[in-house]
């Protein structure tokens, strides 16, 4: 189980990894392929965390024009994610 400090480090590493202009598609593919290389139960757990983070971000994020589209997208996605359950198998 990760603690809050470890999660902050993971987010910092992710932010550093995506802080490259013009590599959006490559970053998305690399992330997806790296996740697919993990055990299937861990893939499911990772998506569960990502889905919950999307819902929390949409409901709680402070925003200005720089991240407003992300907050709006998370709010819209939350409506779909409310009906999805990812069991831990």
ZITA-V137986 format. One record per pair of residues at least 4 apart in sequence whose C-alpha atoms are under 8 Angstrom apart, sorted by the first residue. I is the first residue (numbers start at 1). J is the second residue. D is the distance in Angstrom with one decimal. If there is no record, write none. Layout:
i->{I:I}
j->{J:J}
d->{D:D}
This chain:
i->{2:2:3:4:5:6:7:8:9:10:11:12:13:14:15:18:18:18:23:24:25:26:27:28:29:30:31:32:33:34:35:36:36:38:38:39:40:41:41:41:42:43:44:44:44:44:45:45:45:46:47:48:48:49:50:51:51:52:53:54:54:54:54:54:55:55:55:55:55:55:56:56:57:57:57:58:58:58:58:58:58:59:61:63:63:63:64:65:67:68:69:70:71:72:73:74:75:76:77:78:79:80}
j->{6:7:7:8:9:10:11:12:13:14:15:16:17:18:19:23:24:27:27:28:29:30:31:32:33:34:35:36:37:38:43:40:43:42:43:43:44:45:88:89:46:47:48:86:87:88:49:86:88:50:51:52:86:53:54:55:81:56:57:58:74:75:77:78:59:74:75:77:78:81:60:61:61:71:74:71:72:73:74:75:78:75:71:67:68:71:68:69:71:72:73:74:75:76:77:78:79:80:81:82:83:84}
d->{5.9:6.5:6.3:6.2:6.4:6.3:6.2:6.1:6.2:6.2:6.0:6.2:6.2:6.3:6.0:7.8:7.6:6.7:5.9:6.2:6.2:6.0:6.0:6.1:6.0:6.0:6.1:6.1:6.3:7.2:6.3:7.7:6.8:6.3:6.2:6.3:6.3:6.2:6.8:6.4:6.0:6.3:6.2:6.8:7.8:7.1:6.3:7.9:6.9:6.2:5.9:6.1:6.2:6.0:6.2:6.4:6.8:6.2:5.9:6.1:5.3:7.9:7.5:6.9:6.3:6.3:6.9:7.6:5.1:7.5:5.9:7.7:5.0:6.7:6.6:5.0:6.8:7.5:4.6:4.5:7.2:6.7:6.8:5.7:5.4:7.2:5.6:7.6:6.5:6.1:6.0:6.1:6.2:6.3:6.1:5.9:6.9:7.4:6.1:5.9:7.5:7.1}
